[in-house]
C-alpha cells in the first residue's frame, strides 16, 4: 500500500530484465498502476492501453461483446486483454500471439496474464502464425512493435492479404501504427492506397499524439465499424 501511495509522487521500478528480442524491459508502478516499458515507449498498459481502447470504441463495445473469436498479434503483457475481458466483458475465445517469451513471462508474473480463462497464448512469430493457422476470427488486433519501431513486413502486401483470409465475413482488423515523421506518414498513405480495394479502411490520426489507428473491414461490410 505504501509503494502504491508513493507511486503517485514518482514512478517506482518493480522489475527489470533484458530480452534478446525487445531489449531492456521495465515494470514500473505509476499512479497506482503497473506499466511495462521498453527503452523508448510504453510496451503494455499506460498510454498504449488507452490507444487500443479508443480503437475498440470505434468498433463498438456492444458489437465486440457479441463476437466469438478474437486474435491479438503482439499481445505483450496483455493490456488490450484487460480491456476486452474486464471492461467489455468479452467471454469468447481470445488467441494471443507474442514472439518474445520474456514479455509473456512478465505478463504472467506482474499482470495476471495466465489467469485469463478464455485466453490461449502462442509464443510465435506473427508471420508464421498467420501463415499456418486454420482459425477464423471476428476481430484481429495488430499491435506489433520492436521498441518504438514497426517491422517492415507489416506494410508489405502478403501479410495483410493473408490476414484477410483469416477474417470471418463480417470481421474487422484494428491496426495500431506510429507516425512520428513524414516518411512514416507516407508509408501509411501508401498502405491505405494499396489496400483500398481489399478493405474498407477508416483512419484515425493522432490518437494520443503519435499513434494512427486503421480499421479495416472487408468491402461492403460497413456494419462491422461503428457509425
C-alpha angles and dihedrals in degrees: 000000000000092000090049090054092047090052089069088062099043136348117271123213111229103171143354133189138162122241125195087217104040105022119223113004120195131191110207133182110221126168089349095306132104118236133187114218136182119203096278109020151022105278099185135358121005116063093354091059089053091050094053092042088058089053092050089051089058090056090046127250092234091053092049092049089060094052122104107207133025130186122205116194107197098019094171109174093342109256092149089050089058090054092047097047105032103032105027094031091223108178101176125099120300120195114194122195121194128165096202116075091192091061091050090049090053090047091055096043100045108016104038092241091154092056095065101106098200095048124100116190128211118191095205145114109275093227092056093046093051092046095050108032122102093196124117123213141201093206131021118191115199112196105151120156138154099212100306096336130092121222113246094233089073090070098041114099100241096065099054092037087057091046088055089063090055094057123097114233093272096033127133136202123219108203118190114203136169124229115189101146146018093269092057091045090053090047091056093046090053090050093052092046093050096049100038091104093048100045140023099239128201117188124208108190128198098014103175087352106287105034123092117194123205122198113200124189129172112267117278092015099103094147090079091071120064115244 
